[in-house]
Amino acid sequence: MMDPRTDARIRLAVPDDRPVVEAIVAAAYAVYVPRIGKRPGPMLDDYGALIRAGEVHVLDTGEGIGGILVLKREDGAMLLDNIAVAPDRQGRGLGRILLAFAEAAALRDGYRTIRLYTHEAMTENIRLYTRIGYGETHRAEEKGFQRVYMSKRLKA
């Protein structure tokens, strides 16, 4: 998928993308380590397995991969499991492009709901998701993380 505003292309990640995917995730989430007191969940994921499962998308800006997105098909909703933009590319709208792609992919796959979760200490993420139409469904501790669960009803 090409975005006419940026000439960015979103595609499924391939095994050769793994080092870049892992580097973007590490750099994007590093700011949260002191706030949370440990590495956030996305820094612990097995990106080789996620790529093999066809769940990782990369945003290629023409200057290389600038962001990543992990989408998982679940019963009743698409899970936006992870979204990360390289810190040196933040502020250019790449995150919004990835979010729009996630919603379009969910609709294309027949979902009417997309859901996500984030750590409660990632307050700027919670504000962003609320601003773009996600509503909090609940909070819970999972895998040692205090998570805020959110969902958004999609319009065809």
PyMOL commands that set and color helices and strands:
alter all, ss='L'
color gray80, all
select helices_A, chain A and resi 15-29+32-36+41-44+47-52+87-89+94-108+123-131
alter helices_A, ss='H'
color red, helices_A
select strands_A, chain A and resi 2-3+8-12+56-60+65-73+78-85+113-119+135-142+145-153
alter strands_A, ss='S'
color yellow, strands_A
deselect
rebuild
show_as cartoon
